Amino acid sequence: MPTTVVSFLGTGQKQNPQDKSSGYRTTTYRFARPEGGEFLSKTSLFGTALICFLRETNVAIDRWVVLGTSASLWSELNKVLTNPNNVTEEQYCQIDDLVLEKKVDQPALKDWQQTLNEHAAPLELRLCLTGEALDPASQQQIARALFENIPRENNVVFDISHGFRHQPVIATFLVSLMRWTHQIRSVRLFSGVFEARKDEVTPVLEMPICQELVNATEAAATLALTGNFEPVARCLGRDAELAWFLENTNQVAIARQRALELRDNPIENADVVQSQLAALLQERLEWVQENRFANRVLESARTALEANDYFRAIVLGYEALLIRAGQILYPNADPLSYQSRLDAEKALFARLMRDDRELLMDLQHTRNACAHGTRSDRASVQRVLGQPQEFRCLVEHAFTLFDRLPQLLSA
C-alpha cells in the first residue's frame, strides 16, 4: 500500500541572523532501524530526515503533504530532492525572502510547489497554507488540506516535530475519521525530540501505541454499537470470527462453547490497553455463565438491545420466551426442535391471559414484521415500529414476562 507523509512545518533560525544568505541551523536526527542499529540524518528540517529514513527502510512514499503558515520554513523543502542544486539560487531566494519576511502567500507557494515537483519524482509534494489553527476557520483548513490531499487507501506517516503543538492534535482526530472516509488503515507518528538532544544529536521517537489505540478505540466502539466482539478479540490476538458468527446467526448452543474458550483463557502479559479490552470482552461474554439455554438466549437479547440492535433483540427475546415456556411445559422435549417451539408458542397463547396475551401478540407481530417485512394490522405494533423508545419498551416487557413465566404457567 502506498504511503503519504504529512508534516507540520515550523519556522527556522539562520546560523547568522544578521546574514540572510547564511544557512539555517541544523541538527543530526537519530532513528532506530527496525532490524536494529541506527540511521543518522543531518538537516535543518525533520521532515526531510524522516523521508530519507523511510526510504532507507523500504517504505514506498508517493506523496508528501506539508502544512504551514506564512512564516514556515518552506524554502528548506528543496533538501528532499536528490540534488537540491536543481533548484536555482534565484528560485530559492524568492521563496526564502518571503519566509524571512513572514509573507509567504498561496501564489508563491504554488510556484514553489511546481518548482520542487519538477525534480522530486517519484515523490509528489503538496504544500498547503493552512495558517496557525488558532481559530475554528483555520482549524477547518487543516481538515480540508488532509481530506483533499491524502489519497484513499494510503498508509499515513505523521511528522509532528514542528509547527504549533495543537496542530498535530487536530490531525490525529482527523485521521481517526479518515480511517473510514479514506480507508486509511495504518498510521505512524514520528517526532524529533529536540529537547532530548545530546552532543548535537536529536533522538527520534516513533509512537506505535498510537496505532494500537486507534485499533482499540474502533474495536471498543464496534462492540458498543453493534455487540460484535470479534474486533476486540483480534486486538487481543484472539480469533473470534467463528464465535461471533455462531452467536450472530442465533446458533447460541454451539456459540456458547466458542465463547467459553475466549472467556476462560486469560491474556498473558497483557499491557494496559489490552487489559481494558480484555475486561470489555469478559463483560460482553457474561451470557455464557447462564446454566439454562433459555437464559443464555435471553442474555443475548439483552446484549443486542444494549447495542441498539433491535432486530436481534426482538428475535432473540421472542425465542427466549418460547424456549422457556417449552422447558416449563415440556421438560423432556428438545429445546432446539422447531416443533417444540411451535408447541410452546401455541401453549403460551392458550394459557396466558388478558394483558400478558396481548403482550405476546405484540411481540409475535413485531418479530414477524422485522424478520419477514410484513405489516401488522395491530395499532399497538404500528406504534412500536414507529418509535425506537416504544420498541425498546416492548422488548423490556418481554424480559419481564420471561421472569414471570414459571409462575404464570404453573398456575
ZIQUI-V822991 format. One record per residue. N is the residue number from 0. RES is the residue in one letter. PHI is phi in radians with two decimals (none if undefined). Layout:
n->N res->RES phi->PHI
n->N res->RES phi->PHI
This chain:
n->0 res->M phi->none
n->1 res->P phi->-1.15
n->2 res->T phi->-2.21
n->3 res->T phi->-1.96
n->4 res->V phi->-1.71
n->5 res->V phi->-2.09
n->6 res->S phi->-2.16
n->7 res->F phi->-1.75
n->8 res->L phi->-1.67
n->9 res->G phi->-1.65
n->10 res->T phi->-1.71
n->11 res->G phi->-2.28
n->12 res->Q phi->-2.13
n->13 res->K phi->-1.22
n->14 res->Q phi->-1.08
n->15 res->N phi->-2.23
n->16 res->P phi->-1.00
n->17 res->Q phi->-1.43
n->18 res->D phi->-2.12
n->19 res->K phi->-1.22
n->20 res->S phi->-1.51
n->21 res->S phi->-1.30
n->22 res->G phi->-1.30
n->23 res->Y phi->-1.51
n->24 res->R phi->-1.07
n->25 res->T phi->-2.11
n->26 res->T phi->-2.55
n->27 res->T phi->-1.74
n->28 res->Y phi->-1.67
n->29 res->R phi->-1.96
n->30 res->F phi->-1.78
n->31 res->A phi->-1.58
n->32 res->R phi->-1.27
n->33 res->P phi->-1.02
n->34 res->E phi->-1.61
n->35 res->G phi->1.91
n->36 res->G phi->1.52
n->37 res->E phi->-2.43
n->38 res->F phi->-2.17
n->39 res->L phi->-1.95
n->40 res->S phi->-2.54
n->41 res->K phi->-1.74
n->42 res->T phi->-2.83
n->43 res->S phi->-1.55
n->44 res->L phi->-2.38
n->45 res->F phi->-1.06
n->46 res->G phi->-0.98
n->47 res->T phi->-1.19
n->48 res->A phi->-1.12
n->49 res->L phi->-1.10
n->50 res->I phi->-1.14
n->51 res->C phi->-1.06
n->52 res->F phi->-1.14
n->53 res->L phi->-1.09
n->54 res->R phi->-1.08
n->55 res->E phi->-1.08
n->56 res->T phi->-1.75
n->57 res->N phi->1.13
n->58 res->V phi->-1.62
n->59 res->A phi->-1.41
n->60 res->I phi->-1.79
n->61 res->D phi->-1.92
n->62 res->R phi->-2.66
n->63 res->W phi->-2.14
n->64 res->V phi->-1.72
n->65 res->V phi->-2.07
n->66 res->L phi->-1.97
n->67 res->G phi->-2.87
n->68 res->T phi->-2.01
n->69 res->S phi->-1.18
n->70 res->A phi->-1.92
n->71 res->S phi->-1.21
n->72 res->L phi->-1.47
n->73 res->W phi->-1.08
n->74 res->S phi->-1.11
n->75 res->E phi->-1.45
n->76 res->L phi->-1.15
n->77 res->N phi->-1.13
n->78 res->K phi->-1.18
n->79 res->V phi->-1.39
n->80 res->L phi->-1.24
n->81 res->T phi->-1.02
n->82 res->N phi->-2.28
n->83 res->P phi->-1.02
n->84 res->N phi->-1.27
n->85 res->N phi->-1.13
n->86 res->V phi->-1.50
n->87 res->T phi->-1.23
n->88 res->E phi->-1.07
n->89 res->E phi->-1.14
n->90 res->Q phi->-1.10
n->91 res->Y phi->-1.13
n->92 res->C phi->-1.15
n->93 res->Q phi->-1.05
n->94 res->I phi->-1.35
n->95 res->D phi->-1.18
n->96 res->D phi->-1.06
n->97 res->L phi->-1.18
n->98 res->V phi->-1.07
n->99 res->L phi->-1.13
n->100 res->E phi->-1.54
n->101 res->K phi->1.01
n->102 res->K phi->-2.24
n->103 res->V phi->-1.16
n->104 res->D phi->-2.07
n->105 res->Q phi->-1.12
n->106 res->P phi->-1.04
n->107 res->A phi->-1.13
n->108 res->L phi->-1.20
n->109 res->K phi->-1.12
n->110 res->D phi->-1.11
n->111 res->W phi->-1.17
n->112 res->Q phi->-1.07
n->113 res->Q phi->-1.11
n->114 res->T phi->-1.07
n->115 res->L phi->-1.16
n->116 res->N phi->-1.20
n->117 res->E phi->-1.15
n->118 res->H phi->-2.19
n->119 res->A phi->-1.68
n->120 res->A phi->-0.91
n->121 res->P phi->-1.46
n->122 res->L phi->-1.33
n->123 res->E phi->-2.01
n->124 res->L phi->-1.72
n->125 res->R phi->-2.16
n->126 res->L phi->-1.79
n->127 res->C phi->-2.19
n->128 res->L phi->-1.51
n->129 res->T phi->-1.76
n->130 res->G phi->1.48
n->131 res->E phi->-1.53
n->132 res->A phi->1.03
n->133 res->L phi->-1.60
n->134 res->D phi->-2.37
n->135 res->P phi->-0.97
n->136 res->A phi->-1.10
n->137 res->S phi->-1.20
n->138 res->Q phi->-1.13
n->139 res->Q phi->-1.13
n->140 res->Q phi->-1.16
n->141 res->I phi->-1.11
n->142 res->A phi->-1.05
n->143 res->R phi->-1.08
n->144 res->A phi->-1.08
n->145 res->L phi->-1.25
n->146 res->F phi->-1.07
n->147 res->E phi->-1.48
n->148 res->N phi->-1.99
n->149 res->I phi->-1.61
n->150 res->P phi->-1.17
n->151 res->R phi->-1.19
n->152 res->E phi->1.01
n->153 res->N phi->-1.87
n->154 res->N phi->-1.38
n->155 res->V phi->-2.20
n->156 res->V phi->-2.05
n->157 res->F phi->-1.79
n->158 res->D phi->-1.76
n->159 res->I phi->-2.00
n->160 res->S phi->-1.37
n->161 res->H phi->-2.02
n->162 res->G phi->1.35
n->163 res->F phi->-1.25
n->164 res->R phi->-1.09
n->165 res->H phi->-1.36
n->166 res->Q phi->-1.14
n->167 res->P phi->-1.10
n->168 res->V phi->-1.09
n->169 res->I phi->-1.06
n->170 res->A phi->-1.11
n->171 res->T phi->-1.08
n->172 res->F phi->-1.22
n->173 res->L phi->-1.10
n->174 res->V phi->-1.15
n->175 res->S phi->-1.04
n->176 res->L phi->-1.24
n->177 res->M phi->-1.22
n->178 res->R phi->-0.99
n->179 res->W phi->-1.86
n->180 res->T phi->-1.35
n->181 res->H phi->-2.12
n->182 res->Q phi->0.96
n->183 res->I phi->-1.40
n->184 res->R phi->-2.04
n->185 res->S phi->-2.12
n->186 res->V phi->-2.28
n->187 res->R phi->-2.12
n->188 res->L phi->-2.15
n->189 res->F phi->-2.20
n->190 res->S phi->-2.49
n->191 res->G phi->-1.45
n->192 res->V phi->-1.52
n->193 res->F phi->-1.09
n->194 res->E phi->-1.18
n->195 res->A phi->-1.76
n->196 res->R phi->-1.13
n->197 res->K phi->-2.49
n->198 res->D phi->0.96
n->199 res->E phi->1.13
n->200 res->V phi->-1.96
n->201 res->T phi->-1.81
n->202 res->P phi->-1.27
n->203 res->V phi->-1.87
n->204 res->L phi->-1.88
n->205 res->E phi->-1.78
n->206 res->M phi->-2.07
n->207 res->P phi->-1.10
n->208 res->I phi->-1.05
n->209 res->C phi->-1.13
n->210 res->Q phi->-1.12
n->211 res->E phi->-1.06
n->212 res->L phi->-1.20
n->213 res->V phi->-1.07
n->214 res->N phi->-1.09
n->215 res->A phi->-1.16
n->216 res->T phi->-1.09
n->217 res->E phi->-1.17
n->218 res->A phi->-1.14
n->219 res->A phi->-1.13
n->220 res->A phi->-1.16
n->221 res->T phi->-1.05
n->222 res->L phi->-1.09
n->223 res->A phi->-1.18
n->224 res->L phi->-1.56
n->225 res->T phi->-2.20
n->226 res->G phi->1.48
n->227 res->N phi->-1.28
n->228 res->F phi->-1.65
n->229 res->E phi->-1.07
n->230 res->P phi->-1.10
n->231 res->V phi->-1.11
n->232 res->A phi->-1.07
n->233 res->R phi->-1.09
n->234 res->C phi->-1.09
n->235 res->L phi->-1.65
n->236 res->G phi->1.35
n->237 res->R phi->-1.95
n->238 res->D phi->-1.66
n->239 res->A phi->-2.07
n->240 res->E phi->-1.03
n->241 res->L phi->-1.20
n->242 res->A phi->-1.06
n->243 res->W phi->-1.20
n->244 res->F phi->-1.03
n->245 res->L phi->-1.11
n->246 res->E phi->-1.21
n->247 res->N phi->-1.22
n->248 res->T phi->-1.71
n->249 res->N phi->1.11
n->250 res->Q phi->-1.60
n->251 res->V phi->-1.10
n->252 res->A phi->-1.09
n->253 res->I phi->-1.33
n->254 res->A phi->-1.09
n->255 res->R phi->-1.05
n->256 res->Q phi->-1.12
n->257 res->R phi->-1.12
n->258 res->A phi->-1.16
n->259 res->L phi->-1.08
n->260 res->E phi->-1.08
n->261 res->L phi->-1.18
n->262 res->R phi->-1.30
n->263 res->D phi->-1.63
n->264 res->N phi->-1.90
n->265 res->P phi->-1.14
n->266 res->I phi->-1.41
n->267 res->E phi->-1.44
n->268 res->N phi->0.94
n->269 res->A phi->-1.21
n->270 res->D phi->-1.43
n->271 res->V phi->-1.08
n->272 res->V phi->-1.13
n->273 res->Q phi->-1.09
n->274 res->S phi->-1.10
n->275 res->Q phi->-1.16
n->276 res->L phi->-1.16
n->277 res->A phi->-1.08
n->278 res->A phi->-1.14
n->279 res->L phi->-1.10
n->280 res->L phi->-1.13
n->281 res->Q phi->-1.05
n->282 res->E phi->-1.12
n->283 res->R phi->-1.11
n->284 res->L phi->-1.71
n->285 res->E phi->-1.08
n->286 res->W phi->-1.05
n->287 res->V phi->-1.22
n->288 res->Q phi->-1.31
n->289 res->E phi->-1.11
n->290 res->N phi->-1.33
n->291 res->R phi->-1.65
n->292 res->F phi->-1.01
n->293 res->A phi->-1.05
n->294 res->N phi->-1.17
n->295 res->R phi->-1.16
n->296 res->V phi->-1.13
n->297 res->L phi->-1.09
n->298 res->E phi->-1.14
n->299 res->S phi->-1.12
n->300 res->A phi->-1.14
n->301 res->R phi->-1.06
n->302 res->T phi->-1.06
n->303 res->A phi->-1.10
n->304 res->L phi->-1.15
n->305 res->E phi->-1.07
n->306 res->A phi->-1.57
n->307 res->N phi->1.04
n->308 res->D phi->-1.57
n->309 res->Y phi->-1.13
n->310 res->F phi->-1.06
n->311 res->R phi->-1.18
n->312 res->A phi->-1.11
n->313 res->I phi->-1.29
n->314 res->V phi->-1.13
n->315 res->L phi->-1.22
n->316 res->G phi->-1.08
n->317 res->Y phi->-1.19
n->318 res->E phi->-1.13
n->319 res->A phi->-1.06
n->320 res->L phi->-1.09
n->321 res->L phi->-1.16
n->322 res->I phi->-1.13
n->323 res->R phi->-1.13
n->324 res->A phi->-1.09
n->325 res->G phi->-1.11
n->326 res->Q phi->-1.12
n->327 res->I phi->-1.35
n->328 res->L phi->-1.50
n->329 res->Y phi->-2.28
n->330 res->P phi->-1.07
n->331 res->N phi->-1.67
n->332 res->A phi->-1.41
n->333 res->D phi->-1.37
n->334 res->P phi->-1.18
n->335 res->L phi->-1.59
n->336 res->S phi->-1.31
n->337 res->Y phi->-1.07
n->338 res->Q phi->-1.13
n->339 res->S phi->-1.07
n->340 res->R phi->-1.16
n->341 res->L phi->-1.10
n->342 res->D phi->-1.10
n->343 res->A phi->-1.14
n->344 res->E phi->-1.12
n->345 res->K phi->-1.07
n->346 res->A phi->-1.16
n->347 res->L phi->-1.06
n->348 res->F phi->-1.13
n->349 res->A phi->-1.34
n->350 res->R phi->-1.82
n->351 res->L phi->-1.31
n->352 res->M phi->-2.07
n->353 res->R phi->0.74
n->354 res->D phi->-1.05
n->355 res->D phi->-1.16
n->356 res->R phi->-1.19
n->357 res->E phi->-1.11
n->358 res->L phi->-1.09
n->359 res->L phi->-1.10
n->360 res->M phi->-1.11
n->361 res->D phi->-1.09
n->362 res->L phi->-1.11
n->363 res->Q phi->-1.11
n->364 res->H phi->-1.15
n->365 res->T phi->-1.18
n->366 res->R phi->-1.03
n->367 res->N phi->-1.11
n->368 res->A phi->-1.08
n->369 res->C phi->-1.28
n->370 res->A phi->-1.36
n->371 res->H phi->-2.04
n->372 res->G phi->1.28
n->373 res->T phi->-1.48
n->374 res->R phi->-2.01
n->375 res->S phi->-1.47
n->376 res->D phi->-1.56
n->377 res->R phi->-1.42
n->378 res->A phi->-1.06
n->379 res->S phi->-1.12
n->380 res->V phi->-1.24
n->381 res->Q phi->-1.08
n->382 res->R phi->-1.15
n->383 res->V phi->-1.05
n->384 res->L phi->-1.38
n->385 res->G phi->-1.69
n->386 res->Q phi->-2.44
n->387 res->P phi->-1.05
n->388 res->Q phi->-1.15
n->389 res->E phi->-1.15
n->390 res->F phi->-1.10
n->391 res->R phi->-1.05
n->392 res->C phi->-1.08
n->393 res->L phi->-1.09
n->394 res->V phi->-1.14
n->395 res->E phi->-1.12
n->396 res->H phi->-1.13
n->397 res->A phi->-1.10
n->398 res->F phi->-1.10
n->399 res->T phi->-1.14
n->400 res->L phi->-1.08
n->401 res->F phi->-0.97
n->402 res->D phi->-1.16
n->403 res->R phi->-1.59
n->404 res->L phi->-1.01
n->405 res->P phi->-0.96
n->406 res->Q phi->-1.21
n->407 res->L phi->-1.18
n->408 res->L phi->-1.54
n->409 res->S phi->-1.62
n->410 res->A phi->-1.28
